[in-house]
Amino acid sequence: MASYDKTIESYKRAVTTAASLAASAMLVRGVVNELVPYEVRDLLFSGLGYLRSRMSSQHTVIIEETEGWANNQLYDAVRAYLATRINTDMQRLRVSRVDETKSLMFSMEEGEEMSDVHDGTEFKWRLVCRDTCSGGNSNGNGRGGNGNYKVEVRSFEMNFHKKHKDKALNSYLPHILATAKKIKELDRTLKIYMNEGESWFAIDLHHPSTFSTLAMDHKLKQSVMDDLERFVKRKEYYKKIGKAWKRGYLLYGPPGTGKSSLIAAMANYLKFDVYDLELTEVNWNSTLRRLLIGMTNKSILVIEDIDCTVELQQREEGKESSKSNSSEDKVTLSGLLNFVDGLWSTSGEERIIVFTTNYKERLDPALLRPGRMDMHVHMDYCCPESFRILSSNYHSINNHTTYPEIEELIKEVMVTPAEVAEVLMRNDDTDVALEGLIQFLKRKKDAKEGKAENVEHVVKKEEKEKETMTKSDVPENQVPQDASKE
């Protein structure tokens, strides 16, 4: 019993001592905060932190959200990287979604910790949030009486053993940057820009076209994909040969053959934004140059229907004295060529330029030469292979009893992929839709043959009328030689 009482007394003394020390510490802290200037306190705490770090075997790297007024790209990369490796069993977890087309994004909550292993080394991560004072005019909104207001500063702290410092700085952090870049490219929303005046305005691009769903000849499709792949990998090659890192494509063919869908497929394949340049909105060569400067790298510049979008003044016409002085700086063919292939075309990197036209023969040869339009892609009428792709897209089938008849009809008539797609969309029943396509193709065939018969009938009629007119020109008193012999 006596032993028990002694234990109780010892416990009471320990608690009393601890409480006294805590109270003393709080008193000292309050006095220091009141009497010691902020700068001195910061210096003291920094010194204590330095001594503690020298005695510890652990190193800490702090990555803050901002660097001055600019965002810290490394912070954004770490956040994206850790989101793919976070443990959803953590006690506190932050979940968000900024776009309905995106998946949920998981991130660390303040004070939470997680570990990541890179090349056999463990790195521990912690999210830290702290308030700091920033100058400003006091308005009583959470701001101090001296005109300062509080700003939350977020940062990631990375802890690791000091013997792995070189690996952390020279291997792990570059790995995070490279991985985050890939994540961003896969997850980012593409934009399509339109020009108004001298500026670009953007909206999200959600066009679903891909090379796998594109109805065109397989060999031609593969050649375009291979050309794109080769282009994006040739940064050093273009620098070595002294050329701007850009590539030009001319898409030509009848309306409805998939030129716009091919552009969207190229954008989705490369993850490039699209700049849709409306030349009728551009009045001056100088505006063209400003628009070009305003484009980002990794983008596709599109000028659709280049043959009829605007009547370009020919270079030789500029020499005519009849031209008014006010037209000297208007959009000319020379200005467009300089835009595509001149000095101003080097204002960006990894750019693709696409012209589309329904009539290639109408274009000035200067626009078509290599270096401007490097690859010419003929978007032709629907072929059997294109039809099979469309049938798979719209009805999820790879074969059907009607295929031989349909493919034979497609070889005989000129029908665009857009026309075939429209017929296939008319009915959800595959058999009904394909039968409807057969009837549609037969009507086109009959119309084609009927037109040919009509043309032949007109030719015969004209020849007969011509023969009749020739006979009527003979005078009535002149008898044909053969007839007089009788």
C-alpha positions in Angstrom: 0.0 0.0 0.0 2.8 2.3 0.9 4.5 1.5 -2.5 1.3 2.4 -4.3 1.1 5.8 -2.5 4.7 6.6 -3.5 3.9 5.8 -7.1 0.9 8.1 -7.0 3.0 10.9 -5.4 5.7 10.5 -8.1 3.1 10.6 -10.8 1.6 13.8 -9.4 5.0 15.5 -9.1 5.8 14.5 -12.8 2.5 15.9 -14.0 3.0 19.1 -12.0 6.6 19.5 -13.3 5.4 18.9 -16.9 2.6 21.4 -16.5 5.0 24.0 -15.0 7.4 23.5 -17.9 4.6 23.8 -20.4 3.3 27.0 -18.8 6.9 28.4 -18.7 7.4 27.5 -22.3 4.1 29.2 -23.3 5.1 32.3 -21.2 8.5 32.5 -22.8 7.0 32.0 -26.3 4.5 34.8 -25.6 7.2 37.1 -24.3 9.4 36.3 -27.3 6.5 37.0 -29.7 5.8 40.3 -28.0 9.3 41.6 -27.5 11.5 40.0 -30.2 11.1 41.4 -33.7 9.8 39.1 -36.4 13.0 39.2 -38.3 15.1 38.1 -35.2 12.6 35.3 -34.4 12.9 34.1 -38.0 16.7 34.1 -37.8 16.6 32.2 -34.5 14.3 29.5 -35.8 16.3 29.2 -39.0 19.4 28.7 -36.9 17.8 26.0 -34.8 16.6 24.3 -37.9 20.0 24.4 -39.4 21.6 22.8 -36.3 18.9 20.2 -36.3 19.5 19.4 -39.9 23.2 19.1 -39.4 22.7 16.6 -36.7 20.1 14.5 -38.6 20.8 11.8 -41.2 17.7 13.0 -43.2 17.6 15.6 -45.9 14.5 17.6 -46.8 13.7 19.3 -50.1 11.0 21.9 -50.1 9.0 22.6 -53.2 6.7 25.6 -52.9 3.6 26.2 -55.0 4.9 29.6 -56.4 8.2 31.2 -57.1 7.7 34.9 -56.8 4.7 35.7 -59.0 5.0 32.7 -61.2 3.7 29.1 -60.7 6.4 26.6 -59.7 6.2 24.0 -62.5 7.9 21.4 -60.3 5.2 21.8 -57.7 2.5 21.1 -60.3 4.5 18.1 -61.6 4.8 16.6 -58.1 1.1 17.0 -57.5 0.2 15.3 -60.7 2.8 12.5 -60.1 1.8 11.8 -56.5 -1.9 11.7 -57.6 -1.2 8.5 -59.5 0.6 6.9 -56.6 -1.5 8.0 -53.7 -2.9 5.4 -51.3 -6.7 5.8 -51.1 -6.6 4.1 -47.7 -5.2 7.3 -46.1 -7.1 8.8 -43.2 -7.6 12.1 -44.9 -7.8 12.4 -48.7 -8.6 15.3 -51.0 -10.8 14.4 -54.1 -11.7 16.7 -56.9 -12.9 16.9 -60.5 -12.7 20.0 -62.7 -14.2 18.6 -65.9 -17.1 16.2 -66.4 -15.0 14.4 -69.0 -12.2 13.8 -66.5 -11.8 11.1 -63.9 -11.5 11.8 -60.2 -8.3 13.3 -59.0 -6.8 12.3 -55.6 -4.4 14.4 -53.7 -2.9 14.7 -50.2 -4.5 16.7 -47.5 -2.5 19.0 -45.3 -0.3 17.2 -42.9 -0.7 13.8 -44.5 2.4 11.8 -45.5 3.0 9.1 -48.1 6.0 7.2 -49.4 7.3 6.5 -52.9 10.1 4.2 -54.1 12.3 5.1 -57.0 15.2 2.9 -58.1 15.2 1.1 -54.7 15.2 4.3 -52.6 12.4 5.4 -50.4 11.3 9.0 -50.5 8.7 10.4 -48.1 6.3 13.2 -49.1 4.3 15.6 -46.9 2.0 18.4 -47.8 2.6 21.5 -45.7 0.4 24.7 -45.6 1.4 27.8 -43.7 0.3 31.4 -43.5 2.6 34.2 -44.4 2.2 37.9 -44.3 2.0 40.0 -47.4 1.9 43.8 -47.8 -1.4 45.4 -48.7 -4.0 48.0 -47.7 -5.9 47.0 -44.6 -9.7 46.6 -45.1 -10.4 44.5 -42.1 -10.8 41.3 -44.1 -8.4 39.0 -42.2 -5.6 41.6 -42.5 -3.5 42.9 -39.7 -3.7 46.4 -38.3 -0.3 47.2 -39.9 -1.7 46.8 -43.4 -0.5 43.2 -43.8 -2.7 40.3 -44.8 -2.3 36.5 -44.6 -1.6 34.4 -47.6 -1.6 30.6 -47.5 1.6 29.1 -48.9 1.5 25.4 -49.8 4.5 23.3 -50.4 5.6 19.7 -50.7 8.4 18.4 -48.4 10.5 15.5 -49.7 12.5 13.6 -47.0 15.2 11.0 -47.7 18.5 9.7 -46.3 21.3 12.2 -47.0 23.4 9.5 -48.8 20.7 9.6 -51.6 21.0 13.3 -52.2 22.5 12.9 -55.7 19.9 10.4 -56.7 17.1 12.6 -55.5 18.2 15.7 -57.3 19.6 14.2 -60.5 17.4 11.2 -61.1 14.2 11.2 -59.0 13.1 14.8 -59.6 13.8 14.7 -63.4 11.8 11.4 -63.4 8.9 13.2 -61.8 9.0 16.0 -64.3 9.0 13.6 -67.3 6.2 11.4 -65.9 4.0 14.4 -65.1 4.5 15.7 -68.6 3.2 12.4 -70.1 0.3 12.5 -67.6 -0.6 16.0 -68.6 -0.4 15.2 -72.3 -2.7 12.3 -71.9 -5.2 14.0 -69.7 -5.3 17.6 -71.1 -8.3 18.9 -73.1 -7.5 20.0 -76.6 -8.4 23.4 -77.7 -9.6 24.8 -81.1 -8.9 28.4 -81.8 -10.6 30.8 -84.1 -9.3 34.2 -85.2 -11.0 37.5 -84.8 -9.1 40.6 -85.7 -5.5 40.0 -84.5 -6.4 37.6 -81.7 -7.2 34.0 -81.2 -10.2 32.8 -79.1 -10.4 29.2 -77.9 -13.0 26.6 -76.9 -12.6 23.0 -75.9 -12.1 20.5 -78.8 -14.1 17.3 -78.2 -14.1 15.9 -81.7 -14.1 12.1 -81.4 -12.4 11.3 -84.7 -9.4 8.9 -84.5 -7.3 7.1 -87.1 -9.0 3.8 -86.1 -12.5 5.2 -86.9 -11.4 7.2 -90.0 -12.9 5.8 -93.2 -10.1 5.9 -95.7 -7.6 3.6 -97.4 -5.5 1.7 -94.9 -2.2 2.2 -96.7 -2.8 6.0 -97.1 -3.9 6.3 -93.4 -0.8 4.4 -92.2 1.5 6.6 -94.4 0.0 9.7 -92.7 0.5 8.3 -89.2 4.1 7.3 -90.0 4.8 10.7 -91.4 3.4 12.4 -88.2 5.4 10.0 -86.0 8.6 10.8 -87.9 8.0 14.5 -87.7 7.6 14.8 -83.9 10.8 12.8 -83.3 13.0 15.0 -85.6 13.6 18.1 -83.5 17.4 17.7 -83.7 17.3 16.7 -87.3 15.5 19.9 -88.4 18.0 21.9 -86.4 20.9 20.1 -88.1 19.6 20.7 -91.6 18.7 24.3 -90.8 15.0 24.2 -91.4 12.0 25.3 -89.3 10.5 22.4 -87.4 7.1 22.4 -89.2 5.3 20.2 -91.7 2.7 21.0 -94.4 -0.2 18.8 -95.5 -2.5 19.3 -98.4 -5.8 17.5 -98.1 -7.8 17.5 -101.4 -10.8 15.6 -102.8 -14.6 15.9 -103.2 -16.7 17.3 -100.4 -17.8 14.7 -97.8 -14.6 12.5 -98.1 -13.4 13.2 -94.5 -10.9 16.0 -94.7 -12.1 17.7 -91.5 -12.3 14.3 -89.7 -8.7 13.6 -90.7 -7.6 16.9 -89.2 -9.3 16.0 -85.9 -7.8 12.6 -86.0 -4.3 14.2 -86.4 -5.0 16.5 -83.4 -6.1 13.7 -81.2 -3.2 11.4 -82.3 -0.6 14.0 -81.5 -2.4 15.9 -78.7 -2.0 19.1 -80.6 -4.3 22.1 -80.4 -6.0 23.3 -83.6 -5.9 26.9 -84.9 -8.6 27.3 -87.5 -7.6 30.4 -89.6 -10.4 32.1 -91.4 -8.6 34.2 -94.1 -11.7 36.3 -94.8 -11.3 37.8 -91.3 -7.7 38.8 -92.2 -7.2 42.0 -94.1 -3.5 42.6 -93.9 -0.2 40.6 -94.2 0.9 42.2 -90.9 -2.2 40.6 -89.2 -1.2 37.2 -90.6 2.2 37.6 -88.9 0.7 38.6 -85.6 -1.6 35.7 -85.6 1.3 33.3 -86.3 3.3 34.7 -83.4 0.2 34.2 -81.2 0.2 30.4 -81.8 1.6 28.0 -79.3 4.0 25.2 -80.2 2.7 21.7 -80.7 -0.3 23.0 -82.7 -2.0 22.5 -86.1 -2.8 25.5 -88.3 -5.8 24.8 -90.6 -6.9 26.9 -93.6 -9.9 25.1 -95.1 -11.1 25.6 -98.7 -7.9 27.5 -99.5 -9.0 27.9 -103.2 -12.2 29.8 -102.4 -11.7 31.2 -98.9 -10.2 34.5 -100.2 -9.2 35.8 -103.6 -5.5 36.2 -103.1 -3.8 38.9 -105.1 -1.2 37.3 -107.3 2.4 38.4 -106.9 2.7 39.7 -110.4 -0.5 41.7 -110.0 1.1 43.7 -107.3 3.3 45.4 -109.9 0.4 46.9 -111.8 0.2 50.6 -111.4 -3.6 50.5 -111.4 -3.5 49.1 -107.9 -4.3 51.7 -105.3 -1.8 52.5 -102.6 -4.3 51.3 -99.9 -4.0 47.7 -101.1 -0.2 47.4 -100.8 -0.3 45.6 -97.4 -3.5 43.6 -98.0 -3.3 39.8 -97.8 -1.4 38.6 -100.9 -0.1 35.3 -102.1 3.4 36.4 -101.3 2.2 37.3 -97.7 0.6 33.8 -97.3 3.7 32.1 -98.7 5.9 34.0 -96.2 3.4 33.1 -93.5 3.8 29.4 -94.4 7.5 29.1 -95.4 9.2 32.5 -94.8 11.2 33.9 -92.0 8.0 34.4 -89.9 7.3 30.6 -90.0 10.3 30.1 -87.7 8.6 31.9 -84.8 7.5 28.6 -83.3 8.4 24.9 -83.2 6.6 21.6 -83.8 3.9 23.0 -85.9 1.8 21.4 -88.6 0.1 23.4 -91.4 -2.9 21.9 -93.2 -4.6 23.3 -96.3 -7.8 21.7 -97.6 -9.4 22.1 -101.0 -12.0 20.4 -103.2 -10.1 21.5 -106.3 -6.4 21.0 -106.2 -6.0 22.2 -109.8 -7.2 25.7 -108.9 -4.3 26.3 -106.5 -1.2 28.3 -107.4 1.7 25.9 -107.9 3.8 28.0 -105.5 1.6 26.8 -102.7 2.0 23.2 -103.5 5.8 22.7 -103.7 7.7 20.7 -101.0 8.7 22.8 -98.1 5.2 24.3 -98.0 2.8 21.5 -98.6 5.2 18.5 -98.0 2.6 15.7 -98.2 -0.4 15.7 -100.5 -3.3 13.4 -99.3 -6.0 12.6 -101.8 -9.3 12.0 -99.9 -11.2 9.9 -102.4 -14.7 8.5 -102.7 -15.7 5.5 -100.5 -14.0 2.2 -101.3 -14.9 -1.3 -99.9 -12.3 -0.9 -97.1 -13.8 2.5 -96.1 -17.3 1.0 -96.1 -16.2 -1.8 -93.7 -14.8 0.7 -91.3 -18.0 2.7 -91.4 -20.1 -0.4 -90.9 -17.9 -1.4 -87.9 -18.3 2.2 -86.4 -22.0 2.4 -86.8 -23.2 -1.2 -86.3 -20.2 -2.9 -84.6 -20.0 -5.7 -87.2 -17.1 -7.0 -89.3 -19.0 -9.1 -91.8 -22.5 -9.5 -93.3 -24.2 -11.5 -96.1 -24.8 -8.2 -97.9 -21.2 -7.1 -98.0 -20.3 -8.6 -101.4 -23.2 -6.9 -103.1 -22.6 -3.6 -101.4 -18.9 -3.6 -102.2 -19.6 -4.4 -105.8 -22.0 -1.5 -106.0 -19.5 0.9 -104.3 -16.9 0.0 -107.0 -19.4 1.0 -109.7 -20.7 4.4 -108.3 -19.1 7.4 -106.8 -20.3 7.8 -103.3 -18.6 9.6 -100.4 -18.0 8.2 -96.9 -20.4 10.9 -95.6 -23.2 9.7 -97.8 -22.7 6.1 -96.7 -22.5 7.1 -93.0 -25.7 9.0 -93.3 -27.6 6.0 -94.7 -26.1 3.7 -92.0 -27.4 6.0 -89.3 -31.0 5.9 -90.4 -31.8 2.7 -88.6 -30.4 0.9 -85.6 -31.3 -2.5 -87.1 -28.2 -3.7 -89.0 -30.1 -5.7 -91.6 -32.5 -2.8 -92.3 -29.7 -0.3 -92.5 -27.6 -2.4 -94.9 -30.6 -3.1 -97.1 -31.3 0.6 -97.2 -27.7 1.2 -98.3 -28.1 -1.3 -101.1 -31.2 0.5 -102.4 -29.4 3.9 -102.1 -26.4 2.6 -104.1 -28.7 1.1 -106.8 -30.5 4.4 -107.2 -27.2 6.2 -107.7 -26.2 3.5 -110.2 -29.5 3.8 -112.1 -29.1 7.6 -112.1 -25.6 7.3 -113.5 -26.6 4.9 -116.2 -29.7 7.0 -117.0 -27.6 10.1 -117.3 -25.3 8.3 -119.7 -28.3 7.1 -121.8 -29.7 10.7 -121.8 -26.3 12.0 -123.0 -26.2 9.4 -125.8 -29.8 10.3 -126.8 -29.0 14.0 -126.9 -25.9 13.4 -129.1 -27.9 11.3 -131.6 -30.7 13.9 -131.6 -28.2 16.7 -132.4 -26.6 14.7 -135.1 -30.0 14.0 -136.7 -30.9 17.7 -136.5 -27.6 18.6 -138.1 -28.1 16.2 -140.9 -31.7 17.5 -141.5 -30.4 21.1 -141.6 -27.7 20.1 -144.1 -30.3 18.6 -146.5 -32.5 21.7 -146.2 -29.7 23.9 -147.4 -29.8 22.2 -151.0 -31.7 24.4 -153.6 -35.1 23.0 -154.8 -34.0 23.2 -158.5 -30.8 21.3 -157.8 -31.2 17.6 -158.2 -28.7 15.3 -156.5 -26.3 13.7 -159.0 -27.3 10.1 -158.2 -30.9 10.9 -158.7 -30.4 12.5 -162.1 -28.8 9.4 -163.4 -32.0 7.6 -162.8 
